[in-house]
């Protein structure tokens, strides 16, 4: 095996595998329902699309904020969000779920 074959996939990213929109954690499902209930679908989707490349970094920030933010909300819910954000496709699934709920509401 040559040098090129050894290093061909050295920096390759795993493919973005979006979980099914029905398989979102409960906390993200609640978020999607709240966004649609408040009619904030467009700003939420724009924001989620902007931060999609940073979802893993965001998950690490949530893990770091658990001790502080745990005072204001449940630490278990924050951990659920952080674990969900570690997966690359969860933001795409969340956007899909918001769109589905928005269409049902109309």
LINDA-V807264 format. One record per backbone hydrogen bond with DSSP energy under -0.5 kcal/mol. CO is the residue of the C=O (numbers start at 0). NH is the residue of the N-H. Records with the same first field share a line. If there is no record, write none. Layout:
CO = NH, NH
This chain:
1 = 5
2 = 6
3 = 7
6 = 9
8 = 11
14 = 16
15 = 17
16 = 88
19 = 22
20 = 23
24 = 27, 28
25 = 29
26 = 30
27 = 31
28 = 32
29 = 33
30 = 34
31 = 35
32 = 36
33 = 37
34 = 39
35 = 38
39 = 43
40 = 44
41 = 45
42 = 46
43 = 47
44 = 48
45 = 49
46 = 50
47 = 51
50 = 53
51 = 54
53 = 57
54 = 58
55 = 59
56 = 60
57 = 61
58 = 62
59 = 63
60 = 64
61 = 65
62 = 65
64 = 68
65 = 69
67 = 70
68 = 71, 72
73 = 77
74 = 78
75 = 79
76 = 80
77 = 81
78 = 82
79 = 83
80 = 84
81 = 85
83 = 86
86 = 89
88 = 92
89 = 93
90 = 94
91 = 95
92 = 96
93 = 97
94 = 98
95 = 99
96 = 100
97 = 101
98 = 102
99 = 103
100 = 104
101 = 105
